[in-house]
Amino acid sequence: MRNLPLSIVMLSLATAGCASLDQVPDTRLGEAKLVLANGLPAGRAILTAAGDQVSLSVAATGISAGGHGMHLHATGKCEAPAFTSAGAHLNPAGHQHGTENPKGSHLGDLPNLVADQNGVAALTVKLPASRTEAEAALFDGDGTAIVIHATADDYRTDPTGNSGARIACGVLTRG
């Protein structure tokens, strides 16, 4: 897969696991170009929709092997090296963090991104919101960033999942 164009890899990720043709993403909503803290490119995230379901497909490179917390952050700003400009996790409903949190999780919670020994990772996840809700939250006045963290998210610690420093970031843009 290393020599395939990124668009083909992302399309295969976006359609993986689709049970029928009506579940295949047919609308591209947006994308983000991920960069590392040192400014080098780190991959891409593509936001797609199939009917009312919104999916985020991420392909990343240049990160350490193992699990990395990955979240949607409330501000569409990625100022290196710490990427703190991206703000807190995207949480329009005011929920706590973590899919294992007994009080539920928020929109910014995403599964861990797991990189192989070469520092390459890919993941597609369905967002837990309708298309209308997702677009309103993701493309609000200050935008949204996708952030990859240094270590794995524990899926329960509020507000960050103990996922460490922010090592890559990209701003979601429409289209």
Secondary structure, DSSP 8 states (H G I E B T S, - for coil): -TTS-HHHHHHHHHHTT--SGGGS--EEEEEEEEEETTS-EEEEEEEEEETTEEEEEEEE-SS-SEEE-EEEESS----TTT-GGG-SB--TT---S-TT-TT---TTB---EEE-TTS-EEEEEEEEEEHHHHHHHHTSTT--EEEEESS---S-STTTTT--SEEEEEE-EE-
